[in-house]
């Protein structure tokens, strides 16, 4: 081992960089940097040399060329134990570079932005960064390559204890991570560009790539999977969005089933603009309601099925305040997912040591993947929204304004109930949930049977068409007065006739929401 004397730092993600650079400087490491990274370090009072001072050549072409230079790559790639290498770099005045701290342009985040232009995607293809990473990783015996801010603390500690050295084992682990990083980066570029035609028009998306390249980084090992005999782990796509990139504020370690339910709760909560609380049990919503406040929404959601809500998972679409938190804290819950928790809410939940509080950064799923033997299924996420033009009144009696509001509310929730799905609701409050049955008429019966609130005057939503009139008859028997459903059955005429005979209003949407 030898001391790390010179390091190049050039990063897009500047998390933790200033502290790490200070620690390197304290160990007498000479720091060399580029552009915005150098500017940040100087603004933080850290002495740093520009890369152009090392190369004797200015950055050019809008930053496209700055590190692609023999004095950079020669300094990284030469073997210290090879006399001819040492002689060559000495002849050309090339200084050794012992550490490369690089992370790459945020290509995936840029490509995922709505309305992003083709030129912006291309400009976010990093060239110099991957080149330096690969050079340093290839020469790992002599050079430490650091691609993740998560590694900064451990590296600084090891160097502090050893007087500025890193072990060969550490350098090898860093090199392994580095090659994985560049492989994933190239894969993301290839997968994105494959979907763009020669016209370079990237909107709307053109479907699925012919080769599906996936890259995820492990976030954590889980205690077990759905059952104790199954192993499990959670991985992140690195986007910084969604459940996999959430921040847990308190409580026990999340389990596999917690995370699955958390996703279901979060997805349902995002369907609404007004304050909403979704209570999930085994991925099904056992209570969902809107209100003027989260407190009101929670109280209404709990009324739907307080027995099933015990041990449930809650998702909301607003920062949780103290009033809502104090009421939620009265019930045993596994997880609460929210965009944020205010200080009053944190204080109210503090006594519930095992309750998991999770802050979820906003972000929509683009694709849904499901493993099958020998491969995987891929589909677009179900993000379909109803517009007024989708609604077709097929019954003799149109729904009243109040019924229509309730039907549209019920439709949003029914989408998140396992098929076959029937949901009874009033405007702003679910009342009964019939989930996951093999026949739709059974879902109608079970939804009514589960109801704790009066069913008279409710409406019903069905995720798919009614194959026979019996489902409509069960819904009318329960006391509902209107139904929203996709339509499309060969027996639609019989189903509509049954609605008319029973005095029900019925709307067709033309959109199905199977959830298998």
C-alpha positions in Angstrom: 0.0 0.0 0.0 1.0 3.6 -0.5 -0.4 6.9 0.6 -3.0 8.6 -1.5 -1.3 11.9 -2.4 -3.4 13.3 -5.3 -7.1 13.0 -6.0 -9.4 14.1 -8.9 -12.9 15.1 -7.8 -15.6 15.7 -10.4 -19.2 14.8 -9.4 -22.8 15.5 -10.4 -24.2 14.3 -7.1 -22.5 16.5 -4.5 -24.0 14.9 -1.5 -21.3 14.7 1.3 -18.6 15.9 -1.0 -17.5 18.9 0.9 -16.9 17.0 4.2 -15.1 14.2 2.3 -12.8 16.7 0.6 -12.0 18.4 3.9 -11.0 15.0 5.3 -8.8 14.3 2.3 -7.2 17.8 2.6 -6.6 17.2 6.3 -4.6 14.1 5.2 -2.5 16.3 2.9 -4.1 14.9 -0.3 -3.8 17.4 -3.2 -7.2 18.0 -4.7 -7.9 18.6 -8.4 -11.3 19.3 -9.7 -13.5 20.6 -12.6 -16.3 23.1 -13.2 -19.1 23.2 -10.6 -17.3 20.8 -8.3 -14.3 23.0 -8.0 -16.5 26.1 -7.5 -18.4 24.3 -4.6 -15.1 23.3 -2.9 -13.6 26.8 -3.2 -16.8 28.3 -1.9 -16.5 26.0 1.1 -13.0 27.2 1.8 -11.2 24.1 0.5 -8.0 24.6 -1.7 -8.4 22.9 -5.0 -6.5 22.9 -8.3 -8.3 23.2 -11.7 -8.0 20.3 -14.0 -6.7 22.7 -16.7 -3.7 23.5 -14.4 -2.9 19.8 -14.4 -3.3 19.2 -18.1 -2.0 22.6 -19.4 -5.1 22.6 -21.6 -8.4 24.6 -21.1 -11.8 23.0 -20.8 -13.5 23.3 -24.1 -16.6 22.5 -26.2 -19.0 23.6 -23.5 -17.3 21.2 -21.1 -17.4 18.2 -23.4 -13.6 18.0 -23.2 -11.9 18.6 -19.9 -10.6 15.3 -18.5 -9.9 13.4 -21.8 -6.2 14.1 -21.7 -3.0 12.0 -21.3 -2.0 13.9 -18.2 -5.2 12.7 -16.6 -5.4 9.2 -17.9 -1.6 8.6 -17.8 -1.6 9.7 -14.2 -4.4 7.2 -13.4 -3.4 4.2 -15.6 0.3 3.8 -15.2 1.4 0.9 -13.0 3.6 2.0 -10.1 5.4 -1.3 -10.1 6.3 -1.1 -13.8 9.7 0.6 -14.4 8.8 1.4 -18.1 5.5 3.0 -17.0 7.3 5.1 -14.4 9.9 6.2 -16.9 7.2 7.1 -19.5 5.2 9.3 -17.2 8.4 11.0 -15.9 9.5 11.7 -19.4 6.2 13.5 -20.2 5.8 15.3 -16.8 2.7 13.2 -15.9 1.9 13.3 -12.1 0.4 10.2 -10.5 -3.3 10.3 -9.6 -4.1 8.0 -6.6 -7.8 8.5 -6.2 -10.7 9.4 -8.6 -14.0 10.6 -7.1 -16.5 10.6 -9.9 -20.2 10.2 -10.3 -22.0 10.7 -13.6 -24.4 13.1 -15.3 -27.9 12.3 -14.3 -28.9 10.7 -17.6 -31.8 8.6 -16.3 -33.3 11.5 -14.4 -33.0 13.7 -17.5 -34.5 11.1 -19.8 -37.4 10.6 -17.5 -38.4 14.3 -17.4 -41.8 15.0 -19.0 -41.3 16.8 -22.3 -37.5 16.5 -22.3 -35.9 17.3 -25.7 -33.7 14.9 -27.6 -30.8 17.4 -27.5 -30.9 17.5 -23.7 -30.9 13.7 -23.5 -27.8 13.5 -25.7 -25.9 16.3 -23.7 -26.5 14.2 -20.6 -24.5 11.3 -21.9 -21.3 11.5 -19.8 -18.1 10.8 -21.7 -15.2 11.9 -19.5 -16.6 10.5 -16.3 -17.0 6.9 -17.4 -13.6 7.0 -19.0 -11.9 8.1 -15.7 -13.9 5.5 -13.8 -12.9 2.7 -16.1 -9.3 3.8 -16.1 -9.1 3.9 -12.3 -11.0 0.7 -11.9 -8.7 -1.1 -14.3 -5.7 0.1 -12.3 -7.3 -0.6 -8.9 -4.0 -1.9 -7.4 -2.7 1.7 -7.5 -5.8 3.9 -7.7 -9.0 4.1 -5.6 -12.1 4.8 -7.6 -15.0 6.3 -5.7 -18.4 6.4 -7.4 -20.9 6.6 -4.5 -21.2 9.2 -1.8 -22.3 6.4 0.5 -18.7 5.2 0.6 -17.1 8.5 1.7 -17.4 8.1 5.5 -15.8 4.6 5.5 -13.0 5.6 3.2 -12.2 8.7 5.2 -12.1 6.6 8.4 -9.8 3.9 6.9 -7.4 6.6 5.6 -7.4 8.4 8.9 -6.5 5.2 10.8 -3.8 4.2 8.3 -2.2 7.5 7.7 -3.7 8.1 4.3 -3.7 4.5 2.8 -6.5 2.2 1.5 -6.1 -1.5 1.5 -6.0 -3.6 -1.7 -9.3 -5.2 -0.6 -11.0 -1.9 -0.3 -9.7 -0.8 -3.7 -10.9 -4.0 -5.3 -14.4 -3.6 -3.8 -14.5 0.0 -5.1 -13.4 -1.2 -8.6 -16.1 -3.8 -8.7 -18.7 -1.2 -7.8 -17.2 1.1 -10.5 -17.5 -1.3 -13.3 -21.1 -2.1 -12.2 -21.8 1.7 -12.3 -20.5 2.2 -15.8 -22.3 -1.0 -17.0 -25.6 0.3 -15.7 -25.0 3.7 -17.1 -24.3 2.4 -20.6 -27.3 0.1 -20.3 -29.6 3.0 -19.4 -28.4 5.0 -22.4 -28.8 2.0 -24.8 -32.3 1.3 -23.5 -33.4 4.9 -23.7 -32.0 5.6 -27.2 -33.5 2.3 -28.5 -37.0 3.7 -28.1 -36.2 6.9 -30.1 -36.8 6.7 -33.8 -34.5 8.3 -36.5 -36.8 11.3 -36.5 -35.6 12.1 -32.9 -39.2 12.7 -31.8 -39.3 11.3 -28.3 -42.9 12.2 -27.4 -45.0 10.2 -27.0 -43.0 7.2 -25.9 -42.7 4.5 -28.5 -43.2 1.4 -26.4 -40.9 -1.2 -25.1 -37.2 -1.7 -26.0 -36.3 -4.9 -27.9 -33.8 -5.7 -25.2 -34.8 -5.0 -21.6 -31.9 -3.8 -19.5 -32.5 -3.3 -15.8 -30.2 -2.0 -13.1 -31.1 -1.7 -9.5 -28.9 -1.0 -6.4 -29.6 -2.9 -3.2 -31.1 -0.6 -0.6 -31.4 -3.2 2.1 -31.7 -6.9 3.0 -35.1 -7.7 4.5 -35.6 -10.1 7.3 -37.5 -12.4 5.0 -40.0 -12.3 2.1 -43.7 -12.9 2.1 -43.1 -15.8 4.5 -40.3 -16.5 7.0 -38.8 -19.3 4.8 -38.3 -16.9 1.9 -35.2 -14.6 1.6 -35.8 -11.0 0.3 -34.1 -7.7 -0.4 -35.2 -4.3 -1.7 -33.5 -2.5 -4.6 -33.7 1.0 -5.9 -33.6 2.3 -9.5 -31.5 5.3 -8.4 -34.2 7.8 -9.4 -34.6 9.2 -5.9 -38.3 8.8 -6.3 -41.0 6.5 -5.0 -41.2 3.9 -2.3 -37.8 2.3 -2.9 -36.2 5.7 -2.3 -38.3 6.7 0.7 -36.9 7.8 4.0 -37.9 6.0 7.2 -38.2 8.3 10.2 -38.9 5.9 12.9 -40.1 2.4 13.8 -39.0 -1.2 13.2 -37.3 -2.4 10.0 -39.7 -2.6 7.1 -40.7 -6.1 6.0 -41.4 -7.3 2.5 -45.1 -7.3 3.1 -45.0 -3.8 4.7 -43.3 -2.5 1.6 -45.9 -4.1 -0.8 -48.8 -2.7 1.3 -47.0 0.7 1.5 -46.8 0.8 -2.3 -50.5 0.0 -2.5 -51.4 2.8 0.0 -49.2 5.3 -1.7 -50.5 4.6 -5.2 -54.1 5.0 -4.1 -53.5 8.2 -2.2 -51.9 9.7 -5.3 -55.2 9.3 -7.2 -56.7 12.3 -5.4 -56.1 16.1 -5.4 -58.1 16.7 -2.2 -56.8 15.5 1.2 -57.2 11.7 1.3 -56.4 8.8 3.6 -56.2 5.2 2.3 -56.0 2.4 4.8 -54.6 -0.8 3.2 -54.7 -4.4 4.4 -53.1 -7.1 2.3 -52.9 -4.6 -0.6 -56.6 -4.0 -0.6 -58.1 -0.7 0.6 -60.3 -1.5 3.6 -61.1 2.2 4.0 -60.6 5.3 1.9 -62.0 8.8 2.4 -61.4 12.4 1.5 -62.0 15.4 3.7 -61.3 19.0 4.3 -58.5 17.9 6.5 -56.5 14.7 6.9 -58.1 14.3 10.3 -61.6 14.3 8.8 -60.5 12.0 6.0 -58.9 9.5 8.5 -62.0 9.4 10.7 -64.2 8.7 7.7 -61.8 6.1 6.2 -61.7 4.2 9.5 -65.5 4.0 9.7 -65.5 1.8 6.6 -64.0 -1.2 8.3 -62.3 -0.5 11.7 -61.8 -4.2 12.3 -59.7 -4.7 9.1 -57.9 -1.4 9.7 -56.2 -2.9 12.8 -52.6 -3.6 11.8 -53.0 -1.8 8.5 -50.9 0.5 6.4 -51.9 4.1 5.7 -51.1 6.3 2.7 -51.9 10.0 2.5 -51.2 12.7 -0.1 -50.5 15.6 2.3 -47.9 16.2 5.0 -49.4 14.7 8.2 -50.1 17.3 11.0 -50.5 16.8 14.7 -54.3 16.6 14.7 -54.3 13.7 12.3 -51.4 12.0 13.9 -52.9 12.1 17.4 -56.0 10.3 16.1 -54.0 7.8 14.0 -51.8 7.0 17.0 -54.8 5.6 18.8 -54.9 2.6 16.4 -52.3 -0.1 16.0 -50.8 0.5 12.6 -47.8 -1.0 10.8 -46.7 1.8 8.5 -47.8 5.4 7.6 -46.6 6.7 4.2 -46.8 10.5 3.6 -44.9 13.2 1.6 -43.8 14.6 5.0 -44.6 14.7 8.7 -44.6 18.0 10.6 -43.0 18.3 14.0 -46.3 18.0 15.8 -47.0 14.7 14.0 -43.6 13.4 14.8 -44.1 14.2 18.5 -47.5 12.5 18.5 -46.1 9.3 17.0 -42.9 9.3 19.1 -44.5 7.0 21.7 -45.3 4.4 19.1 -41.8 3.1 18.9 -42.6 0.3 16.5 -44.7 2.3 14.1 -42.9 2.9 10.9 -43.1 6.5 9.5 -42.0 6.8 5.9 -41.5 9.9 3.8 -42.0 9.0 0.2 -40.6 11.3 -2.6 -43.1 11.9 -5.4 -42.7 9.9 -8.6 -44.9 7.7 -10.9 -44.1 4.2 -11.9 -43.6 4.0 -15.7 -43.7 0.2 -16.0 -44.9 -2.8 -14.0 -42.9 -6.0 -14.1 -44.0 -9.4 -13.1 -41.7 -12.4 -13.1 -42.7 -15.6 -14.9 -40.7 -18.7 -15.3 -38.0 -18.1 -17.9 -38.6 -14.4 -18.2 -40.7 -11.4 -17.2 -43.9 -9.6 -18.2 -43.7 -5.8 -18.7 -46.6 -3.5 -19.0 -47.3 0.2 -18.7 -48.4 1.3 -15.2 -52.2 1.7 -15.0 -52.3 5.5 -15.0 -55.5 6.0 -17.0 -57.7 8.8 -15.8 -61.4 9.3 -16.6 -62.4 12.4 -18.6 -65.9 13.7 -19.0 -66.0 12.4 -22.6 -65.3 8.8 -21.3 -68.6 8.8 -19.3 -71.6 7.3 -21.1 -74.9 7.2 -19.3 -76.6 3.9 -20.5 -79.6 3.7 -18.1 -82.9 5.5 -18.6 -82.3 7.4 -15.4 -79.1 9.6 -15.4 -77.2 9.8 -12.1 -77.9 12.8 -9.9 -75.0 15.2 -9.4 -74.4 13.7 -5.9 -74.5 10.2 -7.4 -72.1 11.2 -10.1 -69.6 12.6 -7.6 -69.8 9.4 -5.6 -69.4 7.2 -8.7 -66.2 9.0 -9.8 -64.8 8.8 -6.2 -65.7 5.1 -6.1 -64.1 4.5 -9.5 -60.7 5.8 -8.3 -60.7 3.4 -5.4 -62.1 0.4 -7.3 -59.0 0.6 -9.6 -56.9 -0.4 -6.5 -59.0 -3.3 -5.3 -58.0 -6.8 -6.4 -60.2 -8.3 -9.2 -63.0 -9.2 -9.2 -63.6 -5.9 -7.5 -66.8 -4.2 -6.3 -66.7 -1.1 -4.2 -69.7 0.6 -2.4 -69.2 4.3 -1.6 -70.7 7.6 -0.9 -69.2 10.9 -2.1 -65.9 11.0 -0.3 -66.1 7.8 1.7 -65.9 4.1 0.9 -68.5 1.9 2.6 -68.0 -1.7 1.5 -65.2 -3.5 -0.4 -65.6 -6.8 -2.2 -62.2 -7.9 -3.3 -60.5 -10.7 -5.2 -63.4 -13.1 -5.7 -63.6 -15.7 -8.5 -67.1 -14.4 -9.5 -68.2 -10.8 -9.6 -71.6 -11.6 -8.0 -69.7 -12.9 -5.0 -67.7 -9.6 -4.8 -71.1 -7.8 -4.8 -72.3 -9.9 -1.9 -69.1 -9.7 0.1 -68.8 -5.9 -0.4 -72.3 -5.5 1.1 -71.6 -8.0 3.9 -68.4 -6.2 4.9 -70.1 -2.8 5.1 -70.3 -1.3 8.6 -72.1 1.8 7.5 -75.6 1.9 6.0 -75.6 0.9 2.3 -78.9 2.6 1.4 -78.2 5.4 -1.0 -74.6 4.4 -1.8 -73.2 3.8 -5.3 -71.1 0.9 -6.6 -68.1 0.7 -8.8 -67.0 -2.4 -10.7 -63.5 -2.8 -12.1 -64.8 -4.8 -15.1 -68.1 -5.5 -16.9 -70.9 -7.5 -15.4 -71.2 -10.8 -17.3 -74.7 -11.3 -16.0 -77.5 -9.2 -14.5 -77.2 -11.0 -11.1 -74.4 -8.6 -9.9 -76.6 -5.6 -10.6 -79.5 -7.3 -8.8 -77.3 -7.9 -5.7 -76.1 -4.3 -5.7 -79.7 -3.0 -5.8 -80.7 -5.4 -3.1 -77.9 -3.9 -0.9 -79.4 -0.4 -1.3 -77.1 1.2 -3.9 -78.7 3.5 -6.4 -76.1 3.9 -9.2 -73.3 1.9 -10.8 -70.2 2.8 -12.7 -68.5 0.1 -14.8 -66.5 -0.3 -18.0 -69.2 -2.1 -20.1 -68.3 -4.4 -23.0 -70.1 -7.6 -22.1 -72.0 -9.5 -24.7 -74.9 -9.2 -22.2 -74.7 -5.4 -21.7 -78.2 -5.1 -22.9 -79.5 -7.5 -20.2 -77.4 -5.7 -17.5 -78.8 -2.3 -18.6 -82.3 -3.7 -18.6 -81.8 -4.9 -15.0 -80.6 -1.5 -14.0 -83.6 0.2 -15.5 -86.0 -2.3 -14.0 -84.5 -1.7 -10.6 -84.4 2.1 -11.0 -80.5 2.3 -10.9 -78.5 4.9 -12.9 -75.6 3.3 -14.8 -72.5 4.8 -16.4 -70.1 3.0 -18.7 -66.5 4.2 -18.8 -65.0 2.1 -21.5 -61.9 1.6 -19.3 -61.2 -1.6 -17.4 -59.1 -1.8 -14.3 -58.2 -5.4 -13.7 -55.7 -5.8 -10.8 -54.4 -9.4 -10.7 
